[in-house]
Amino acid sequence: MKKYDEEYICRLIHFSLLDCLSDEEEQDLEDWKKISKENELFFQKVKKEFQANEIRGFVAINSKDAWKAVKQKTQWRSGVLK
């Protein structure tokens, strides 16, 4: 059985979330998750948090774009509606 160090696993998780793993790295991550239930739960927790942050970022970006559109359509200038 392979021994996995914490830094390598963190890198695998990070690249997994970005969908950038090689086939070998993907297999290493899967093997690590199978070693214990705690490993699998940790991965799922990190993945869930990552997805939640992506959603929050998406909403924030769209909110900024929406506010910009409102300002343009209502001719908002210097905090005063004209």
C-alpha positions in Angstrom: 0.0 0.0 0.0 1.3 3.5 -0.9 2.0 5.9 1.8 0.5 9.4 1.1 1.9 12.5 2.7 -0.4 15.4 3.6 1.0 17.9 1.1 0.5 15.4 -1.8 -3.1 14.7 -0.8 -3.9 18.4 -0.4 -2.6 18.9 -3.9 -4.6 16.0 -5.3 -7.8 17.3 -3.7 -7.1 20.8 -5.0 -6.5 19.6 -8.5 -9.5 17.2 -8.3 -11.8 20.1 -7.5 -10.4 22.0 -10.5 -10.7 18.9 -12.7 -7.0 18.8 -13.5 -5.8 15.4 -12.3 -3.8 13.0 -14.4 -5.1 9.4 -14.5 -2.4 8.4 -12.1 -3.2 11.2 -9.7 -6.9 10.4 -9.9 -6.1 6.8 -9.0 -4.0 7.9 -6.1 -6.8 10.1 -4.7 -9.3 7.2 -5.1 -6.9 4.8 -3.3 -6.4 7.3 -0.5 -10.2 7.8 -0.1 -10.6 4.0 0.1 -8.1 3.7 2.9 -10.6 5.0 5.5 -14.1 6.4 5.9 -12.5 9.5 7.4 -10.6 10.2 4.2 -13.7 9.9 2.1 -15.7 12.1 4.5 -12.9 14.7 4.5 -12.8 14.8 0.7 -16.6 15.2 0.5 -16.5 18.0 3.1 -13.8 19.9 1.2 -15.7 19.4 -2.1 -19.0 20.6 -0.6 -17.3 23.7 0.8 -15.6 24.4 -2.5 -18.8 24.1 -4.4 -20.6 26.4 -1.9 -17.8 29.0 -2.4 -18.1 28.7 -6.2 -21.9 29.4 -5.9 -21.3 32.4 -3.6 -18.7 33.8 -6.0 -21.1 33.3 -8.9 -23.9 35.1 -7.1 -21.6 38.0 -6.1 -20.3 38.4 -9.7 -23.9 38.4 -11.1 -25.0 40.8 -8.4 -22.3 43.2 -9.4 -23.3 42.9 -13.1 -26.9 43.3 -12.3 -26.3 46.5 -10.2 -24.1 47.9 -13.1 -27.0 47.3 -15.5 -29.5 49.0 -13.2 -27.2 52.0 -12.9 -26.8 52.2 -16.7 -30.6 51.9 -17.4 -31.5 54.4 -14.7 -28.7 56.9 -15.5 -27.4 56.6 -12.0 -24.6 59.2 -11.6 -22.5 59.9 -8.5 -25.1 58.3 -6.2 -28.0 60.4 -7.6 -30.7 59.2 -9.9 -31.1 61.6 -12.9 
